[in-house]
Amino acid sequence: MGVAGWINVVVAAIVMLATLPGRSQGLGLITEPMLADLRLDRVTYATINLWATLIGAAICLPIGRVFDRVGLRFATLALTLLLAAVVWAMSQLGGGAWGLFALVLATRAIGQSALSVASITTVGKTFGKDAGLPMGVYAVLLSMLFMVAFYLVGGSVRAAGWRTAWVQVAIGLVVFAAPAVLLMREPGAATADAAASADGATLGEALRTPAFWIFAVATSLFGLVSSGLGLFNQHVLAERGFPQDIYVTFLIATAFIALVGQFGCGWLMTRWPLPRLLAISMGLYGAALGALPLVTTPAQLWLVAVMLGISGGMVTVLFFAVWGQAYGQAHLGRIQGAAQMLTVVASAIGPLIFAKGFERTGSYAPALWLLAPCVLAIALSALRLRLPASAPATP
């Protein structure tokens, strides 16, 4: 592939970092001060987040078609600049649930949905079926970039308030992310493998295979839980007796530990089948969720952080790698768009489950203990799964 391919890997990681203000973990950094500032309760905000994310998910399928037909570079640049404008507008919000809904909808649609598909598709289309190592490097870069972002944005929220932090994020999108996108080589022109990989499953063919649904449901369930935890993580840890600075450290630590999961998963991908790795990661994740409501000491919290970080790192790599390997490149944008749409829909439901559970019981433990067996069940399903032997050829 050469230097151009690895430049695309770096650019794709930066594009995924740009989705921060549209992701639950990013919004979670400002949730508590923003709700206090705008005088909104958590259930109202969770409902806003639910519908904004559900509606925003609808862009995943058409944007995948756009990337397949038109190309990635300038579409991604336009989306990045548009997201910067939305984040700046959100920082100026005076109040009102409907105004917040419109802006959260825009951040979800552009960031969590469209730019996420752009990022994943860039690496998949650039390297074709040889994307194993590049996807591993891409995932590691993501963890490193998000660690830095959590530290900087979290520190800015504490020092200057959520509005100033969000202005700084908007500036970063314009002066850092947008110029990086201009360095992207259009994947169709950047690699000879694109022509060799022209055959592949259509979206309909992929949807008819068990592999698509088990991997999509597994990553969607992971997204559902992580979005709920991400949006209300500070409050979840406060319930266990941990202050706000521990929350920020927890975010950074899990992102750092995810590197271990990503390195390990990338190495194991050359030796073990992807379904077995999915089963291991989801099993570990389910165990961590079941243990979290029992945490009472810092040592126990860091043990759970290790479990969450490793499993999250593994799931991330598997989600990035499986679609091109199982279904080829011809319709990769649409297939990844469909999978991304499912994860976005699930991530919309997660915060509402956590908020409603806390409203009715006064604790986040029931939601965690309800979801942990679901995660373990999908881990068992993955043990029996086999990927398609080769991507079906499209006539």
Helices and strands as residue ranges (DSSP letters): H 3-17, G 20-22, H 24-28, H 31-38, H 42-57, H 60-69, H 73-91, H 97-107, I 108-115, H 116-127, G 128-130, H 132-160, H 162-172, I 173-177, H 178-181, H 187-190, H 193-196, H 203-207, H 210-239, H 244-268, H 274-291, G 292-294, H 298-327, H 332-361, H 365-383
